[in-house]
Amino acid sequence: MDLSFTPEEEVFRDQVRRFLAEHLPTGLSDKVAAGERLSKADMEQWHALLNARGWLANHWPQAFGGPGWSPVEKFIFELECGLANAPRIVPFGVNMLGPVLIKYGTPQQQDYWLPRILDGRHWWCQGYSEPGAGSDLAAVKTSAVRDGDHYVVNGQKTWTTLGQHANMIFCLVRTDREAKPQEGISFLLIDMASPGVEVRPIITLEGDHEINEVFFTDVRVPVANRVGEEHKGWTCAKYLLTYERTNIAGVGLSMAALQRVKQLAAQRTRNGQPLLHDPQFAARLARVEIDLANMQTTNLRVIAAASGGGAPGAESSMLKICGTQIRQELTALLRRAMGPEARLMLDDANPEALDAGPGFAANAAAQYFNNRKLSIFGGSNEIQKNIISKMILGL
């Protein structure tokens, strides 16, 4: 599945490839290729390397520390990182909060918060979902009551990814209980070290600690930490979600996963021939490869539309749906290629004892179960279809 770029873009692609060859630590790429969970230190190491090169916030304007890349250059970078098994940039600070601060933050907020995102002083997590307010995000009940120069925050957030590592959280809070659901919400930046903040782990299906619950009990937050107008945080929320949904598509990740599935299917046999030649398996693999090729084109169009500083619209919902379905299908095919051996990881078997080919195959079951969440978080795929039907089809 090769892509055609202009000569200038091919030069840039070579630059990215050289950087990855020279600076991507083998220990990190081996972990990613094997489907292993990265530590906080692993992610911080990769962020620091990218920041030193000026490539961490690759979609920020140059005035705020970005490299000034074109949409195609951003696409090439993410593609080559995926193919090289580079760690994915942790999105919460760089890809989600950063664009919100650039568009809605005051100059003082931009000067203070943006450099701290880049240099890693602040590790951010997302405080959106609540019990009873997941896909129906406008139903948030976490309250923020004004008390002089502070808000007093009480409530609970859930499914907080990597919250155990974070020292900051951006939150949707209700500042007007009498307003309509999408109104009366504000966007707050909260220090996780504040008295009254408690983080509790949630263990996922494959036995990993990736997500958390966060509780707020009389947490005092400076009014200066509010982004945008009071009661108008829904505007920030929607803007951020379009970036989150576009990012979930993960074209580069899917292309790398496709290569892994093909590699494993060429090594495994069924009925005396490579699994790659099995008609049913080959048909599923061809279908997902065609879908991925189509999504590449759509992804480039959406990124180009957002290059002027605006946010992608309902197209980001299309990418979210297609991207998550493709990634889920690829992990399903990887697990199917492993056959009964994939379940051994759930029994704490030694993966080195399996003659399963590449190391990534040993984690097939864990990847499969973990990726069930892709079509739920960031707004479930069913909700995304409603957005498309309303915004594009006018239904």
PEDABEL-V429666 format. One record per residue. N is the residue number from 1. RES is the residue in one small letter. SS is DSSP state (~ for helix, > for strand, _ for the rest). Layout:
n=N res=RES ss=SS
n=N res=RES ss=SS
This chain:
n=1 res=m ss=_
n=2 res=d ss=_
n=3 res=l ss=_
n=4 res=s ss=_
n=5 res=f ss=_
n=6 res=t ss=_
n=7 res=p ss=~
n=8 res=e ss=~
n=9 res=e ss=~
n=10 res=e ss=~
n=11 res=v ss=~
n=12 res=f ss=~
n=13 res=r ss=~
n=14 res=d ss=~
n=15 res=q ss=~
n=16 res=v ss=~
n=17 res=r ss=~
n=18 res=r ss=~
n=19 res=f ss=~
n=20 res=l ss=~
n=21 res=a ss=~
n=22 res=e ss=~
n=23 res=h ss=~
n=24 res=l ss=_
n=25 res=p ss=_
n=26 res=t ss=~
n=27 res=g ss=~
n=28 res=l ss=~
n=29 res=s ss=~
n=30 res=d ss=~
n=31 res=k ss=~
n=32 res=v ss=~
n=33 res=a ss=~
n=34 res=a ss=_
n=35 res=g ss=_
n=36 res=e ss=_
n=37 res=r ss=_
n=38 res=l ss=_
n=39 res=s ss=_
n=40 res=k ss=~
n=41 res=a ss=~
n=42 res=d ss=~
n=43 res=m ss=~
n=44 res=e ss=~
n=45 res=q ss=~
n=46 res=w ss=~
n=47 res=h ss=~
n=48 res=a ss=~
n=49 res=l ss=~
n=50 res=l ss=~
n=51 res=n ss=~
n=52 res=a ss=~
n=53 res=r ss=~
n=54 res=g ss=_
n=55 res=w ss=_
n=56 res=l ss=_
n=57 res=a ss=_
n=58 res=n ss=_
n=59 res=h ss=_
n=60 res=w ss=_
n=61 res=p ss=_
n=62 res=q ss=~
n=63 res=a ss=~
n=64 res=f ss=~
n=65 res=g ss=_
n=66 res=g ss=_
n=67 res=p ss=_
n=68 res=g ss=_
n=69 res=w ss=_
n=70 res=s ss=_
n=71 res=p ss=~
n=72 res=v ss=~
n=73 res=e ss=~
n=74 res=k ss=~
n=75 res=f ss=~
n=76 res=i ss=~
n=77 res=f ss=~
n=78 res=e ss=~
n=79 res=l ss=~
n=80 res=e ss=~
n=81 res=c ss=~
n=82 res=g ss=~
n=83 res=l ss=~
n=84 res=a ss=_
n=85 res=n ss=_
n=86 res=a ss=_
n=87 res=p ss=_
n=88 res=r ss=_
n=89 res=i ss=_
n=90 res=v ss=_
n=91 res=p ss=~
n=92 res=f ss=~
n=93 res=g ss=~
n=94 res=v ss=~
n=95 res=n ss=~
n=96 res=m ss=~
n=97 res=l ss=~
n=98 res=g ss=~
n=99 res=p ss=~
n=100 res=v ss=~
n=101 res=l ss=~
n=102 res=i ss=~
n=103 res=k ss=~
n=104 res=y ss=~
n=105 res=g ss=_
n=106 res=t ss=_
n=107 res=p ss=~
n=108 res=q ss=~
n=109 res=q ss=~
n=110 res=q ss=~
n=111 res=d ss=~
n=112 res=y ss=~
n=113 res=w ss=~
n=114 res=l ss=~
n=115 res=p ss=~
n=116 res=r ss=~
n=117 res=i ss=~
n=118 res=l ss=~
n=119 res=d ss=~
n=120 res=g ss=_
n=121 res=r ss=_
n=122 res=h ss=_
n=123 res=w ss=_
n=124 res=w ss=>
n=125 res=c ss=>
n=126 res=q ss=>
n=127 res=g ss=>
n=128 res=y ss=_
n=129 res=s ss=_
n=130 res=e ss=>
n=131 res=p ss=_
n=132 res=g ss=_
n=133 res=a ss=>
n=134 res=g ss=_
n=135 res=s ss=_
n=136 res=d ss=_
n=137 res=l ss=~
n=138 res=a ss=~
n=139 res=a ss=~
n=140 res=v ss=_
n=141 res=k ss=_
n=142 res=t ss=_
n=143 res=s ss=>
n=144 res=a ss=>
n=145 res=v ss=>
n=146 res=r ss=>
n=147 res=d ss=>
n=148 res=g ss=_
n=149 res=d ss=_
n=150 res=h ss=>
n=151 res=y ss=>
n=152 res=v ss=>
n=153 res=v ss=>
n=154 res=n ss=>
n=155 res=g ss=>
n=156 res=q ss=>
n=157 res=k ss=>
n=158 res=t ss=_
n=159 res=w ss=_
n=160 res=t ss=_
n=161 res=t ss=_
n=162 res=l ss=_
n=163 res=g ss=_
n=164 res=q ss=_
n=165 res=h ss=_
n=166 res=a ss=_
n=167 res=n ss=_
n=168 res=m ss=>
n=169 res=i ss=>
n=170 res=f ss=>
n=171 res=c ss=>
n=172 res=l ss=>
n=173 res=v ss=>
n=174 res=r ss=>
n=175 res=t ss=_
n=176 res=d ss=_
n=177 res=r ss=_
n=178 res=e ss=_
n=179 res=a ss=_
n=180 res=k ss=_
n=181 res=p ss=_
n=182 res=q ss=_
n=183 res=e ss=_
n=184 res=g ss=_
n=185 res=i ss=>
n=186 res=s ss=>
n=187 res=f ss=>
n=188 res=l ss=>
n=189 res=l ss=>
n=190 res=i ss=>
n=191 res=d ss=>
n=192 res=m ss=_
n=193 res=a ss=_
n=194 res=s ss=_
n=195 res=p ss=_
n=196 res=g ss=_
n=197 res=v ss=>
n=198 res=e ss=>
n=199 res=v ss=>
n=200 res=r ss=>
n=201 res=p ss=>
n=202 res=i ss=>
n=203 res=i ss=>
n=204 res=t ss=_
n=205 res=l ss=_
n=206 res=e ss=_
n=207 res=g ss=_
n=208 res=d ss=_
n=209 res=h ss=>
n=210 res=e ss=>
n=211 res=i ss=>
n=212 res=n ss=>
n=213 res=e ss=>
n=214 res=v ss=>
n=215 res=f ss=>
n=216 res=f ss=>
n=217 res=t ss=>
n=218 res=d ss=>
n=219 res=v ss=>
n=220 res=r ss=>
n=221 res=v ss=>
n=222 res=p ss=>
n=223 res=v ss=~
n=224 res=a ss=~
n=225 res=n ss=~
n=226 res=r ss=>
n=227 res=v ss=>
n=228 res=g ss=_
n=229 res=e ss=_
n=230 res=e ss=_
n=231 res=h ss=_
n=232 res=k ss=>
n=233 res=g ss=~
n=234 res=w ss=~
n=235 res=t ss=~
n=236 res=c ss=~
n=237 res=a ss=~
n=238 res=k ss=~
n=239 res=y ss=~
n=240 res=l ss=~
n=241 res=l ss=~
n=242 res=t ss=~
n=243 res=y ss=~
n=244 res=e ss=~
n=245 res=r ss=~
n=246 res=t ss=~
n=247 res=n ss=~
n=248 res=i ss=~
n=249 res=a ss=_
n=250 res=g ss=_
n=251 res=v ss=~
n=252 res=g ss=~
n=253 res=l ss=~
n=254 res=s ss=~
n=255 res=m ss=~
n=256 res=a ss=~
n=257 res=a ss=~
n=258 res=l ss=~
n=259 res=q ss=~
n=260 res=r ss=~
n=261 res=v ss=~
n=262 res=k ss=~
n=263 res=q ss=~
n=264 res=l ss=~
n=265 res=a ss=~
n=266 res=a ss=~
n=267 res=q ss=~
n=268 res=r ss=_
n=269 res=t ss=>
n=270 res=r ss=>
n=271 res=n ss=_
n=272 res=g ss=_
n=273 res=q ss=>
n=274 res=p ss=>
n=275 res=l ss=~
n=276 res=l ss=~
n=277 res=h ss=~
n=278 res=d ss=_
n=279 res=p ss=~
n=280 res=q ss=~
n=281 res=f ss=~
n=282 res=a ss=~
n=283 res=a ss=~
n=284 res=r ss=~
n=285 res=l ss=~
n=286 res=a ss=~
n=287 res=r ss=~
n=288 res=v ss=~
n=289 res=e ss=~
n=290 res=i ss=~
n=291 res=d ss=~
n=292 res=l ss=~
n=293 res=a ss=~
n=294 res=n ss=~
n=295 res=m ss=~
n=296 res=q ss=~
n=297 res=t ss=~
n=298 res=t ss=~
n=299 res=n ss=~
n=300 res=l ss=~
n=301 res=r ss=~
n=302 res=v ss=~
n=303 res=i ss=~
n=304 res=a ss=~
n=305 res=a ss=~
n=306 res=a ss=_
n=307 res=s ss=_
n=308 res=g ss=_
n=309 res=g ss=_
n=310 res=g ss=_
n=311 res=a ss=_
n=312 res=p ss=_
n=313 res=g ss=_
n=314 res=a ss=_
n=315 res=e ss=~
n=316 res=s ss=~
n=317 res=s ss=~
n=318 res=m ss=~
n=319 res=l ss=~
n=320 res=k ss=~
n=321 res=i ss=~
n=322 res=c ss=~
n=323 res=g ss=~
n=324 res=t ss=~
n=325 res=q ss=~
n=326 res=i ss=~
n=327 res=r ss=~
n=328 res=q ss=~
n=329 res=e ss=~
n=330 res=l ss=~
n=331 res=t ss=~
n=332 res=a ss=~
n=333 res=l ss=~
n=334 res=l ss=~
n=335 res=r ss=~
n=336 res=r ss=~
n=337 res=a ss=~
n=338 res=m ss=~
n=339 res=g ss=~
n=340 res=p ss=~
n=341 res=e ss=~
n=342 res=a ss=~
n=343 res=r ss=~
n=344 res=l ss=~
n=345 res=m ss=~
n=346 res=l ss=~
n=347 res=d ss=~
n=348 res=d ss=_
n=349 res=a ss=_
n=350 res=n ss=_
n=351 res=p ss=~
n=352 res=e ss=~
n=353 res=a ss=~
n=354 res=l ss=_
n=355 res=d ss=_
n=356 res=a ss=_
n=357 res=g ss=_
n=358 res=p ss=_
n=359 res=g ss=~
n=360 res=f ss=~
n=361 res=a ss=~
n=362 res=a ss=~
n=363 res=n ss=~
n=364 res=a ss=~
n=365 res=a ss=~
n=366 res=a ss=~
n=367 res=q ss=~
n=368 res=y ss=~
n=369 res=f ss=~
n=370 res=n ss=~
n=371 res=n ss=~
n=372 res=r ss=~
n=373 res=k ss=~
n=374 res=l ss=~
n=375 res=s ss=~
n=376 res=i ss=_
n=377 res=f ss=_
n=378 res=g ss=_
n=379 res=g ss=_
n=380 res=s ss=_
n=381 res=n ss=~
n=382 res=e ss=~
n=383 res=i ss=~
n=384 res=q ss=~
n=385 res=k ss=~
n=386 res=n ss=~
n=387 res=i ss=~
n=388 res=i ss=~
n=389 res=s ss=~
n=390 res=k ss=~
n=391 res=m ss=~
n=392 res=i ss=_
n=393 res=l ss=_
n=394 res=g ss=_
n=395 res=l ss=_
